[in-house]
């Protein structure tokens, strides 16, 4: 058997497993796309923290329990694995929110930030994020968190 014949024979024997892997990868990509959501409209600062967080949890896009509760009662929620949340085109690292007397949110050990606040922490530079927020006409405030990590914050 020649070298070329051996390669053709090898490819023929292994084509089916490779095609199954390709189909599986395509299905995984489609499911990831199906779990994507842009949050631009909710970050117009005309919503409530409850109305911002609860639907995302109900749709299994956001963890039910906060990953962290700050002393000022701001609850930080992580997107579930496989969810692709974006805010103004930037990938969301976490969503933050607090609403007084709402059982969805845990109270911190210090003075609450106020009656209500919500927003998103995104992967992106503060200048670029601020430009996108302003261009969208949002009343959100943009805060530098760390290099290439920025918070978009609403106090309705």
MIPALO-409985 format. One record per atom (N, C-alpha, C): residue number from 1; residue in one letter; atom name; x, y, z. Coordinates in Angstrom, 2 decimals. Example, Ala and Ser with C-alpha at 12.3 -4.5 7.8 and 13.67 -1.06 7.14 Angstrom:
<atoms>
ATOM, dotor, rose, kolgu, px, py, pz
ATOM, 1, a, N, 13.19, -5.69, 7.80
ATOM, 1, a, CA, 12.30, -4.50, 7.80
ATOM, 1, a, C, 13.20, -3.30, 7.80
ATOM, 2, s, N, 12.85, -2.25, 7.08
ATOM, 2, s, CA, 13.67, -1.06, 7.14
ATOM, 2, s, C, 12.90, 0.03, 7.87
</atoms>
This chain:
<atoms>
ATOM, dotor, rose, kolgu, px, py, pz
ATOM, 1, x, N, 0.86, -1.16, 0.00
ATOM, 1, x, CA, 0.00, 0.00, 0.00
ATOM, 1, x, C, 0.90, 1.23, 0.00
ATOM, 2, x, N, 0.60, 2.18, -0.87
ATOM, 2, x, CA, 1.42, 3.39, -0.96
ATOM, 2, x, C, 1.09, 4.34, 0.19
ATOM, 3, x, N, 1.95, 5.33, 0.37
ATOM, 3, x, CA, 1.74, 6.31, 1.44
ATOM, 3, x, C, 0.45, 7.08, 1.21
ATOM, 4, x, N, 0.17, 7.46, -0.04
ATOM, 4, x, CA, -1.05, 8.20, -0.35
ATOM, 4, x, C, -2.27, 7.34, -0.04
ATOM, 5, x, N, -2.22, 6.08, -0.40
ATOM, 5, x, CA, -3.34, 5.17, -0.13
ATOM, 5, x, C, -3.59, 5.04, 1.37
ATOM, 6, x, N, -2.50, 4.97, 2.15
ATOM, 6, x, CA, -2.65, 4.86, 3.60
ATOM, 6, x, C, -3.33, 6.11, 4.18
ATOM, 7, x, N, -2.94, 7.31, 3.68
ATOM, 7, x, CA, -3.55, 8.55, 4.18
ATOM, 7, x, C, -5.03, 8.63, 3.81
ATOM, 8, x, N, -5.37, 8.21, 2.60
ATOM, 8, x, CA, -6.77, 8.22, 2.18
ATOM, 8, x, C, -7.56, 7.23, 3.02
ATOM, 9, x, N, -7.01, 6.06, 3.25
ATOM, 9, x, CA, -7.68, 5.05, 4.06
ATOM, 9, x, C, -7.88, 5.55, 5.50
ATOM, 10, x, N, -6.85, 6.20, 6.07
ATOM, 10, x, CA, -6.95, 6.76, 7.42
ATOM, 10, x, C, -8.05, 7.81, 7.48
ATOM, 11, x, N, -8.08, 8.71, 6.50
ATOM, 11, x, CA, -9.10, 9.77, 6.46
ATOM, 11, x, C, -10.50, 9.18, 6.35
ATOM, 12, x, N, -10.65, 8.17, 5.54
ATOM, 12, x, CA, -11.97, 7.55, 5.36
ATOM, 12, x, C, -12.44, 6.89, 6.66
ATOM, 13, x, N, -11.52, 6.23, 7.37
ATOM, 13, x, CA, -11.89, 5.56, 8.62
ATOM, 13, x, C, -12.24, 6.55, 9.72
ATOM, 14, x, N, -11.63, 7.72, 9.71
ATOM, 14, x, CA, -11.81, 8.67, 10.81
ATOM, 14, x, C, -12.71, 9.85, 10.47
ATOM, 15, x, N, -13.29, 9.87, 9.29
ATOM, 15, x, CA, -14.15, 10.99, 8.89
ATOM, 15, x, C, -15.41, 11.06, 9.74
ATOM, 16, x, N, -16.01, 9.93, 10.04
ATOM, 16, x, CA, -17.25, 9.93, 10.82
ATOM, 16, x, C, -17.05, 10.52, 12.22
ATOM, 17, x, N, -16.02, 10.10, 12.97
ATOM, 17, x, CA, -15.84, 10.71, 14.30
ATOM, 17, x, C, -15.59, 12.22, 14.21
ATOM, 18, x, N, -14.82, 12.66, 13.23
ATOM, 18, x, CA, -14.56, 14.09, 13.08
ATOM, 18, x, C, -15.84, 14.85, 12.76
ATOM, 19, x, N, -16.70, 14.26, 11.92
ATOM, 19, x, CA, -17.95, 14.95, 11.59
ATOM, 19, x, C, -18.87, 15.01, 12.80
ATOM, 20, x, N, -18.86, 13.96, 13.64
ATOM, 20, x, CA, -19.66, 14.01, 14.87
ATOM, 20, x, C, -19.16, 15.11, 15.80
ATOM, 21, x, N, -17.86, 15.25, 15.89
ATOM, 21, x, CA, -17.29, 16.32, 16.73
ATOM, 21, x, C, -17.68, 17.68, 16.17
ATOM, 22, x, N, -17.63, 17.83, 14.86
ATOM, 22, x, CA, -18.00, 19.11, 14.25
ATOM, 22, x, C, -19.47, 19.45, 14.51
ATOM, 23, x, N, -20.34, 18.45, 14.44
ATOM, 23, x, CA, -21.76, 18.68, 14.71
ATOM, 23, x, C, -21.95, 19.08, 16.17
ATOM, 24, x, N, -21.26, 18.39, 17.09
ATOM, 24, x, CA, -21.36, 18.71, 18.51
ATOM, 24, x, C, -20.89, 20.14, 18.77
ATOM, 25, x, N, -19.78, 20.54, 18.14
ATOM, 25, x, CA, -19.26, 21.90, 18.33
ATOM, 25, x, C, -20.24, 22.93, 17.77
ATOM, 26, x, N, -20.86, 22.64, 16.65
ATOM, 26, x, CA, -21.83, 23.56, 16.07
ATOM, 26, x, C, -23.04, 23.72, 16.99
ATOM, 27, x, N, -23.51, 22.61, 17.56
ATOM, 27, x, CA, -24.64, 22.69, 18.50
ATOM, 27, x, C, -24.26, 23.48, 19.74
ATOM, 28, x, N, -23.05, 23.30, 20.23
ATOM, 28, x, CA, -22.60, 24.06, 21.40
ATOM, 28, x, C, -22.55, 25.55, 21.08
ATOM, 29, x, N, -22.09, 25.89, 19.89
ATOM, 29, x, CA, -22.02, 27.30, 19.49
ATOM, 29, x, C, -23.41, 27.90, 19.38
ATOM, 30, x, N, -24.36, 27.15, 18.84
ATOM, 30, x, CA, -25.73, 27.65, 18.71
ATOM, 30, x, C, -26.35, 27.85, 20.08
ATOM, 31, x, N, -26.12, 26.92, 21.01
ATOM, 31, x, CA, -26.69, 27.09, 22.35
ATOM, 31, x, C, -26.09, 28.29, 23.05
ATOM, 32, x, N, -24.82, 28.57, 22.83
ATOM, 32, x, CA, -24.20, 29.75, 23.44
ATOM, 32, x, C, -24.81, 31.02, 22.87
ATOM, 33, x, N, -25.06, 31.03, 21.56
ATOM, 33, x, CA, -25.67, 32.20, 20.94
ATOM, 33, x, C, -27.09, 32.38, 21.46
ATOM, 34, x, N, -27.79, 31.28, 21.69
ATOM, 34, x, CA, -29.16, 31.35, 22.17
ATOM, 34, x, C, -29.23, 31.92, 23.59
ATOM, 35, x, N, -28.13, 31.90, 24.32
ATOM, 35, x, CA, -28.09, 32.39, 25.68
ATOM, 35, x, C, -27.44, 33.77, 25.76
ATOM, 36, x, N, -27.39, 34.47, 24.67
ATOM, 36, x, CA, -26.81, 35.81, 24.65
ATOM, 36, x, C, -27.90, 36.85, 24.84
ATOM, 37, x, N, -27.55, 37.92, 25.52
ATOM, 37, x, CA, -28.53, 38.99, 25.73
ATOM, 37, x, C, -27.80, 40.31, 25.91
ATOM, 38, x, N, -28.28, 41.32, 25.20
ATOM, 38, x, CA, -27.76, 42.69, 25.35
ATOM, 38, x, C, -28.62, 43.42, 26.38
ATOM, 39, x, N, -27.97, 44.13, 27.28
ATOM, 39, x, CA, -28.65, 44.80, 28.38
ATOM, 39, x, C, -28.75, 46.31, 28.20
ATOM, 40, x, N, -28.47, 46.80, 27.01
ATOM, 40, x, CA, -28.44, 48.25, 26.77
ATOM, 40, x, C, -29.73, 48.94, 27.18
ATOM, 41, x, N, -30.87, 48.39, 26.78
ATOM, 41, x, CA, -32.16, 49.04, 27.07
ATOM, 41, x, C, -32.41, 49.15, 28.57
ATOM, 42, x, N, -32.03, 48.12, 29.33
ATOM, 42, x, CA, -32.27, 48.15, 30.77
ATOM, 42, x, C, -31.34, 49.13, 31.49
ATOM, 43, x, N, -30.22, 49.48, 30.86
ATOM, 43, x, CA, -29.27, 50.40, 31.49
ATOM, 43, x, C, -29.55, 51.86, 31.13
ATOM, 44, x, N, -30.82, 52.15, 30.81
ATOM, 44, x, CA, -31.22, 53.53, 30.56
ATOM, 44, x, C, -31.53, 54.27, 31.85
ATOM, 45, x, N, -31.46, 53.56, 32.97
ATOM, 45, x, CA, -31.70, 54.09, 34.33
ATOM, 45, x, C, -33.15, 54.45, 34.58
ATOM, 46, x, N, -34.07, 53.87, 33.83
ATOM, 46, x, CA, -35.50, 54.10, 34.03
ATOM, 46, x, C, -36.19, 52.85, 34.59
ATOM, 47, x, N, -35.40, 51.85, 34.93
ATOM, 47, x, CA, -35.93, 50.60, 35.44
ATOM, 47, x, C, -35.77, 50.57, 36.96
ATOM, 48, x, N, -36.12, 49.44, 37.55
ATOM, 48, x, CA, -35.84, 49.22, 38.97
ATOM, 48, x, C, -34.82, 48.09, 39.07
ATOM, 49, x, N, -34.09, 48.03, 40.17
ATOM, 49, x, CA, -33.15, 46.91, 40.32
ATOM, 49, x, C, -33.83, 45.55, 40.21
ATOM, 50, x, N, -35.02, 45.42, 40.79
ATOM, 50, x, CA, -35.74, 44.15, 40.72
ATOM, 50, x, C, -36.07, 43.80, 39.26
ATOM, 51, x, N, -36.59, 44.77, 38.52
ATOM, 51, x, CA, -36.95, 44.52, 37.11
ATOM, 51, x, C, -35.72, 44.29, 36.23
ATOM, 52, x, N, -34.57, 44.71, 36.69
ATOM, 52, x, CA, -33.32, 44.50, 35.96
ATOM, 52, x, C, -32.79, 43.08, 36.20
ATOM, 53, x, N, -32.81, 42.63, 37.44
ATOM, 53, x, CA, -32.20, 41.35, 37.81
ATOM, 53, x, C, -33.14, 40.15, 37.66
ATOM, 54, x, N, -34.38, 40.27, 38.14
ATOM, 54, x, CA, -35.30, 39.12, 38.21
ATOM, 54, x, C, -35.53, 38.42, 36.86
ATOM, 55, x, N, -35.78, 39.15, 35.76
ATOM, 55, x, CA, -36.00, 38.44, 34.49
ATOM, 55, x, C, -34.77, 37.66, 34.01
ATOM, 56, x, N, -33.59, 38.18, 34.28
ATOM, 56, x, CA, -32.37, 37.47, 33.88
ATOM, 56, x, C, -32.19, 36.19, 34.70
ATOM, 57, x, N, -32.56, 36.24, 35.96
ATOM, 57, x, CA, -32.52, 35.03, 36.77
ATOM, 57, x, C, -33.59, 34.04, 36.32
ATOM, 58, x, N, -34.78, 34.53, 36.02
ATOM, 58, x, CA, -35.87, 33.66, 35.57
ATOM, 58, x, C, -35.53, 32.96, 34.26
ATOM, 59, x, N, -34.75, 33.64, 33.41
ATOM, 59, x, CA, -34.34, 33.06, 32.13
ATOM, 59, x, C, -33.02, 32.30, 32.24
ATOM, 60, x, N, -32.57, 32.05, 33.46
ATOM, 60, x, CA, -31.33, 31.30, 33.72
ATOM, 60, x, C, -30.12, 31.91, 33.03
ATOM, 61, x, N, -30.04, 33.23, 33.02
ATOM, 61, x, CA, -28.88, 33.92, 32.49
ATOM, 61, x, C, -27.99, 34.48, 33.60
ATOM, 62, x, N, -28.53, 34.52, 34.82
ATOM, 62, x, CA, -27.82, 35.12, 35.94
ATOM, 62, x, C, -27.96, 34.22, 37.17
ATOM, 63, x, N, -26.88, 34.07, 37.92
ATOM, 63, x, CA, -26.92, 33.27, 39.14
ATOM, 63, x, C, -28.00, 33.79, 40.08
ATOM, 64, x, N, -28.64, 32.90, 40.81
ATOM, 64, x, CA, -29.71, 33.28, 41.74
ATOM, 64, x, C, -29.16, 33.95, 43.00
ATOM, 65, x, N, -28.02, 33.48, 43.48
ATOM, 65, x, CA, -27.42, 34.05, 44.68
ATOM, 65, x, C, -26.29, 35.00, 44.28
ATOM, 66, x, N, -26.16, 36.11, 45.00
ATOM, 66, x, CA, -25.06, 37.02, 44.68
ATOM, 66, x, C, -23.71, 36.38, 45.01
ATOM, 67, x, N, -22.71, 36.66, 44.18
ATOM, 67, x, CA, -21.37, 36.15, 44.46
ATOM, 67, x, C, -20.71, 36.97, 45.56
ATOM, 68, x, N, -21.26, 38.18, 45.79
ATOM, 68, x, CA, -20.70, 39.08, 46.80
ATOM, 68, x, C, -21.76, 40.09, 47.19
ATOM, 69, x, N, -21.76, 40.47, 48.46
ATOM, 69, x, CA, -22.60, 41.56, 48.94
ATOM, 69, x, C, -21.68, 42.57, 49.61
ATOM, 70, x, N, -21.64, 43.76, 49.06
ATOM, 70, x, CA, -20.79, 44.82, 49.60
ATOM, 70, x, C, -21.37, 45.35, 50.91
ATOM, 71, x, N, -20.55, 45.98, 51.75
ATOM, 71, x, CA, -21.08, 46.59, 52.98
ATOM, 71, x, C, -22.22, 47.58, 52.71
ATOM, 72, x, N, -22.18, 48.26, 51.54
ATOM, 72, x, CA, -23.24, 49.23, 51.20
ATOM, 72, x, C, -24.46, 48.55, 50.59
ATOM, 73, x, N, -24.55, 47.24, 50.70
ATOM, 73, x, CA, -25.67, 46.40, 50.26
ATOM, 73, x, C, -25.74, 46.15, 48.75
ATOM, 74, x, N, -24.78, 46.62, 47.99
ATOM, 74, x, CA, -24.78, 46.31, 46.56
ATOM, 74, x, C, -24.47, 44.82, 46.40
ATOM, 75, x, N, -25.38, 44.10, 45.74
ATOM, 75, x, CA, -25.24, 42.67, 45.47
ATOM, 75, x, C, -24.64, 42.50, 44.09
ATOM, 76, x, N, -23.61, 41.66, 43.98
ATOM, 76, x, CA, -22.98, 41.38, 42.69
ATOM, 76, x, C, -23.38, 39.98, 42.25
ATOM, 77, x, N, -23.98, 39.89, 41.06
ATOM, 77, x, CA, -24.44, 38.62, 40.50
ATOM, 77, x, C, -23.62, 38.27, 39.27
ATOM, 78, x, N, -23.21, 37.03, 39.18
ATOM, 78, x, CA, -22.41, 36.55, 38.05
ATOM, 78, x, C, -23.33, 35.93, 37.00
ATOM, 79, x, N, -23.05, 36.16, 35.71
ATOM, 79, x, CA, -23.79, 35.43, 34.67
ATOM, 79, x, C, -23.54, 33.93, 34.82
ATOM, 80, x, N, -24.54, 33.11, 34.49
ATOM, 80, x, CA, -24.35, 31.66, 34.55
ATOM, 80, x, C, -23.37, 31.25, 33.46
ATOM, 81, x, N, -22.76, 30.10, 33.67
ATOM, 81, x, CA, -21.81, 29.59, 32.69
ATOM, 81, x, C, -22.52, 29.41, 31.35
ATOM, 82, x, N, -21.94, 29.93, 30.30
ATOM, 82, x, CA, -22.52, 29.83, 28.97
ATOM, 82, x, C, -23.36, 31.03, 28.56
ATOM, 83, x, N, -23.70, 31.89, 29.51
ATOM, 83, x, CA, -24.47, 33.10, 29.18
ATOM, 83, x, C, -23.52, 34.17, 28.67
ATOM, 84, x, N, -23.92, 34.86, 27.64
ATOM, 84, x, CA, -23.11, 35.93, 27.06
ATOM, 84, x, C, -23.87, 37.24, 27.17
ATOM, 85, x, N, -23.77, 37.88, 28.33
ATOM, 85, x, CA, -24.43, 39.16, 28.54
ATOM, 85, x, C, -23.51, 40.28, 28.08
ATOM, 86, x, N, -24.09, 41.28, 27.43
ATOM, 86, x, CA, -23.31, 42.44, 27.01
ATOM, 86, x, C, -24.03, 43.72, 27.42
ATOM, 87, x, N, -23.25, 44.76, 27.57
ATOM, 87, x, CA, -23.77, 46.09, 27.84
ATOM, 87, x, C, -23.04, 47.05, 26.90
ATOM, 88, x, N, -23.78, 47.64, 25.99
ATOM, 88, x, CA, -23.23, 48.57, 25.00
ATOM, 88, x, C, -22.08, 47.93, 24.21
ATOM, 89, x, N, -22.19, 46.64, 23.97
ATOM, 89, x, CA, -21.19, 45.92, 23.18
ATOM, 89, x, C, -20.03, 45.36, 23.99
ATOM, 90, x, N, -19.99, 45.61, 25.29
ATOM, 90, x, CA, -18.92, 45.12, 26.15
ATOM, 90, x, C, -19.41, 43.89, 26.92
ATOM, 91, x, N, -18.53, 42.91, 27.08
ATOM, 91, x, CA, -18.88, 41.68, 27.80
ATOM, 91, x, C, -19.08, 42.00, 29.28
ATOM, 92, x, N, -20.15, 41.46, 29.85
ATOM, 92, x, CA, -20.48, 41.69, 31.25
ATOM, 92, x, C, -19.72, 40.71, 32.13
ATOM, 93, x, N, -19.05, 41.24, 33.14
ATOM, 93, x, CA, -18.39, 40.42, 34.16
ATOM, 93, x, C, -19.38, 40.10, 35.28
ATOM, 94, x, N, -20.14, 41.10, 35.71
ATOM, 94, x, CA, -21.13, 40.91, 36.78
ATOM, 94, x, C, -22.19, 41.99, 36.67
ATOM, 95, x, N, -23.36, 41.71, 37.24
ATOM, 95, x, CA, -24.40, 42.72, 37.38
ATOM, 95, x, C, -24.50, 43.05, 38.86
ATOM, 96, x, N, -24.72, 44.33, 39.15
ATOM, 96, x, CA, -24.81, 44.78, 40.53
ATOM, 96, x, C, -26.15, 45.44, 40.75
ATOM, 97, x, N, -26.71, 45.24, 41.94
ATOM, 97, x, CA, -28.02, 45.84, 42.21
ATOM, 97, x, C, -28.34, 45.78, 43.70
ATOM, 98, x, N, -29.21, 46.69, 44.10
ATOM, 98, x, CA, -29.79, 46.68, 45.44
ATOM, 98, x, C, -31.10, 47.45, 45.39
ATOM, 99, x, N, -32.11, 46.90, 46.06
ATOM, 99, x, CA, -33.39, 47.59, 46.20
ATOM, 99, x, C, -33.88, 47.36, 47.62
ATOM, 100, x, N, -34.12, 48.44, 48.32
ATOM, 100, x, CA, -34.55, 48.40, 49.71
ATOM, 100, x, C, -35.84, 47.57, 49.85
ATOM, 101, x, N, -35.89, 46.75, 50.88
ATOM, 101, x, CA, -37.07, 45.94, 51.22
ATOM, 101, x, C, -37.47, 44.95, 50.13
ATOM, 102, x, N, -36.52, 44.54, 49.29
ATOM, 102, x, CA, -36.79, 43.54, 48.25
ATOM, 102, x, C, -36.05, 42.26, 48.64
ATOM, 103, x, N, -36.76, 41.15, 48.83
ATOM, 103, x, CA, -36.11, 39.91, 49.26
ATOM, 103, x, C, -35.13, 39.33, 48.23
ATOM, 104, x, N, -35.15, 39.84, 47.03
ATOM, 104, x, CA, -34.20, 39.39, 46.01
ATOM, 104, x, C, -32.77, 39.78, 46.38
ATOM, 105, x, N, -32.63, 40.83, 47.18
ATOM, 105, x, CA, -31.31, 41.38, 47.52
ATOM, 105, x, C, -31.01, 41.23, 49.00
ATOM, 106, x, N, -29.76, 40.88, 49.30
ATOM, 106, x, CA, -29.31, 40.79, 50.69
ATOM, 106, x, C, -28.74, 42.13, 51.12
ATOM, 107, x, N, -28.94, 42.47, 52.37
ATOM, 107, x, CA, -28.41, 43.72, 52.89
ATOM, 107, x, C, -27.00, 43.50, 53.43
ATOM, 108, x, N, -26.12, 44.48, 53.17
ATOM, 108, x, CA, -24.76, 44.41, 53.69
ATOM, 108, x, C, -24.70, 44.83, 55.14
ATOM, 109, x, N, -23.48, 44.85, 55.69
ATOM, 109, x, CA, -23.29, 45.16, 57.10
ATOM, 109, x, C, -23.20, 46.66, 57.37
ATOM, 110, x, N, -23.07, 47.46, 56.34
ATOM, 110, x, CA, -22.95, 48.90, 56.52
ATOM, 110, x, C, -24.20, 49.64, 56.11
ATOM, 111, x, N, -24.03, 50.92, 55.87
ATOM, 111, x, CA, -25.13, 51.78, 55.42
ATOM, 111, x, C, -25.44, 51.48, 53.96
ATOM, 112, x, N, -26.71, 51.20, 53.61
ATOM, 112, x, CA, -27.06, 50.94, 52.21
ATOM, 112, x, C, -26.74, 52.13, 51.30
ATOM, 113, x, N, -26.46, 51.82, 50.06
ATOM, 113, x, CA, -26.13, 52.83, 49.07
ATOM, 113, x, C, -27.27, 53.82, 48.84
ATOM, 114, x, N, -28.46, 53.41, 49.15
ATOM, 114, x, CA, -29.67, 54.21, 48.96
ATOM, 114, x, C, -30.84, 53.25, 48.84
ATOM, 115, x, N, -31.97, 53.76, 48.39
ATOM, 115, x, CA, -33.14, 52.89, 48.24
ATOM, 115, x, C, -33.01, 51.95, 47.05
ATOM, 116, x, N, -32.31, 52.38, 46.00
ATOM, 116, x, CA, -32.21, 51.56, 44.80
ATOM, 116, x, C, -31.00, 51.97, 43.96
ATOM, 117, x, N, -30.35, 50.96, 43.39
ATOM, 117, x, CA, -29.23, 51.18, 42.47
ATOM, 117, x, C, -29.01, 49.89, 41.70
ATOM, 118, x, N, -28.56, 50.01, 40.47
ATOM, 118, x, CA, -28.24, 48.82, 39.68
ATOM, 118, x, C, -27.28, 49.18, 38.56
ATOM, 119, x, N, -26.64, 48.16, 37.98
ATOM, 119, x, CA, -25.72, 48.41, 36.88
ATOM, 119, x, C, -25.00, 47.15, 36.45
ATOM, 120, x, N, -23.95, 47.37, 35.67
ATOM, 120, x, CA, -23.17, 46.27, 35.12
ATOM, 120, x, C, -21.69, 46.59, 35.25
ATOM, 121, x, N, -20.91, 45.56, 35.51
ATOM, 121, x, CA, -19.45, 45.67, 35.49
ATOM, 121, x, C, -19.01, 44.97, 34.21
ATOM, 122, x, N, -18.31, 45.71, 33.35
ATOM, 122, x, CA, -17.97, 45.18, 32.03
ATOM, 122, x, C, -16.46, 45.16, 31.81
ATOM, 123, x, N, -16.05, 44.33, 30.85
ATOM, 123, x, CA, -14.66, 44.29, 30.40
ATOM, 123, x, C, -14.50, 45.36, 29.33
ATOM, 124, x, N, -13.88, 46.47, 29.67
ATOM, 124, x, CA, -13.66, 47.55, 28.71
ATOM, 124, x, C, -13.10, 48.77, 29.42
ATOM, 125, x, N, -12.38, 49.59, 28.67
ATOM, 125, x, CA, -11.82, 50.81, 29.22
ATOM, 125, x, C, -12.89, 51.83, 29.53
ATOM, 126, x, N, -12.67, 52.62, 30.59
ATOM, 126, x, CA, -13.70, 53.55, 31.03
ATOM, 126, x, C, -14.02, 54.62, 29.99
ATOM, 127, x, N, -13.06, 55.07, 29.23
ATOM, 127, x, CA, -13.32, 56.10, 28.21
ATOM, 127, x, C, -14.21, 55.54, 27.11
ATOM, 128, x, N, -13.88, 54.34, 26.62
ATOM, 128, x, CA, -14.68, 53.72, 25.56
ATOM, 128, x, C, -16.10, 53.41, 26.04
ATOM, 129, x, N, -16.21, 52.92, 27.26
ATOM, 129, x, CA, -17.53, 52.61, 27.82
ATOM, 129, x, C, -18.34, 53.88, 27.98
ATOM, 130, x, N, -17.73, 54.94, 28.51
ATOM, 130, x, CA, -18.44, 56.21, 28.70
ATOM, 130, x, C, -18.94, 56.77, 27.38
ATOM, 131, x, N, -18.15, 56.65, 26.33
ATOM, 131, x, CA, -18.57, 57.13, 25.00
ATOM, 131, x, C, -19.81, 56.38, 24.52
ATOM, 132, x, N, -19.82, 55.06, 24.68
ATOM, 132, x, CA, -20.97, 54.25, 24.24
ATOM, 132, x, C, -22.22, 54.56, 25.06
ATOM, 133, x, N, -22.06, 54.73, 26.37
ATOM, 133, x, CA, -23.19, 55.03, 27.25
ATOM, 133, x, C, -23.78, 56.39, 26.88
ATOM, 134, x, N, -22.92, 57.36, 26.67
ATOM, 134, x, CA, -23.37, 58.71, 26.30
ATOM, 134, x, C, -24.07, 58.69, 24.95
ATOM, 135, x, N, -23.49, 57.98, 23.98
ATOM, 135, x, CA, -24.08, 57.91, 22.64
ATOM, 135, x, C, -25.47, 57.26, 22.67
ATOM, 136, x, N, -25.69, 56.37, 23.62
ATOM, 136, x, CA, -26.99, 55.70, 23.75
ATOM, 136, x, C, -28.02, 56.58, 24.46
ATOM, 137, x, N, -27.58, 57.68, 25.04
ATOM, 137, x, CA, -28.50, 58.57, 25.73
ATOM, 137, x, C, -28.87, 58.12, 27.13
ATOM, 138, x, N, -28.08, 57.24, 27.72
ATOM, 138, x, CA, -28.36, 56.74, 29.07
ATOM, 138, x, C, -27.93, 57.76, 30.12
ATOM, 139, x, N, -28.63, 57.73, 31.25
ATOM, 139, x, CA, -28.27, 58.57, 32.39
ATOM, 139, x, C, -27.28, 57.86, 33.32
ATOM, 140, x, N, -26.80, 56.71, 32.94
ATOM, 140, x, CA, -25.88, 55.93, 33.78
ATOM, 140, x, C, -24.57, 56.68, 33.99
ATOM, 141, x, N, -23.99, 56.42, 35.15
ATOM, 141, x, CA, -22.68, 56.97, 35.50
ATOM, 141, x, C, -21.66, 55.86, 35.26
ATOM, 142, x, N, -20.51, 56.23, 34.71
ATOM, 142, x, CA, -19.46, 55.27, 34.42
ATOM, 142, x, C, -18.32, 55.46, 35.41
ATOM, 143, x, N, -17.88, 54.35, 36.03
ATOM, 143, x, CA, -16.80, 54.39, 37.02
ATOM, 143, x, C, -15.68, 53.45, 36.60
ATOM, 144, x, N, -14.44, 53.93, 36.69
ATOM, 144, x, CA, -13.26, 53.09, 36.48
ATOM, 144, x, C, -13.13, 52.16, 37.68
ATOM, 145, x, N, -13.02, 50.86, 37.45
ATOM, 145, x, CA, -12.87, 49.88, 38.53
ATOM, 145, x, C, -11.41, 49.43, 38.60
ATOM, 146, x, N, -10.87, 49.03, 37.47
ATOM, 146, x, CA, -9.49, 48.56, 37.34
ATOM, 146, x, C, -9.14, 48.68, 35.86
ATOM, 147, x, N, -7.88, 48.47, 35.49
ATOM, 147, x, CA, -7.57, 48.55, 34.06
ATOM, 147, x, C, -8.48, 47.62, 33.24
ATOM, 148, x, N, -9.19, 48.21, 32.32
ATOM, 148, x, CA, -10.10, 47.51, 31.40
ATOM, 148, x, C, -11.28, 46.85, 32.11
ATOM, 149, x, N, -11.61, 47.30, 33.30
ATOM, 149, x, CA, -12.83, 46.87, 33.99
ATOM, 149, x, C, -13.55, 48.14, 34.42
ATOM, 150, x, N, -14.80, 48.26, 33.98
ATOM, 150, x, CA, -15.56, 49.50, 34.18
ATOM, 150, x, C, -16.97, 49.18, 34.66
ATOM, 151, x, N, -17.48, 50.03, 35.55
ATOM, 151, x, CA, -18.84, 49.87, 36.06
ATOM, 151, x, C, -19.76, 50.90, 35.40
ATOM, 152, x, N, -20.93, 50.44, 35.00
ATOM, 152, x, CA, -22.00, 51.30, 34.47
ATOM, 152, x, C, -23.08, 51.26, 35.55
ATOM, 153, x, N, -23.41, 52.42, 36.11
ATOM, 153, x, CA, -24.21, 52.44, 37.33
ATOM, 153, x, C, -25.40, 53.38, 37.22
ATOM, 154, x, N, -26.57, 52.89, 37.64
ATOM, 154, x, CA, -27.81, 53.68, 37.64
ATOM, 154, x, C, -28.34, 53.80, 39.06
ATOM, 155, x, N, -28.78, 55.01, 39.41
ATOM, 155, x, CA, -29.51, 55.23, 40.67
ATOM, 155, x, C, -30.83, 55.88, 40.29
ATOM, 156, x, N, -31.86, 55.03, 40.01
ATOM, 156, x, CA, -33.14, 55.57, 39.54
ATOM, 156, x, C, -33.86, 56.40, 40.59
</atoms>
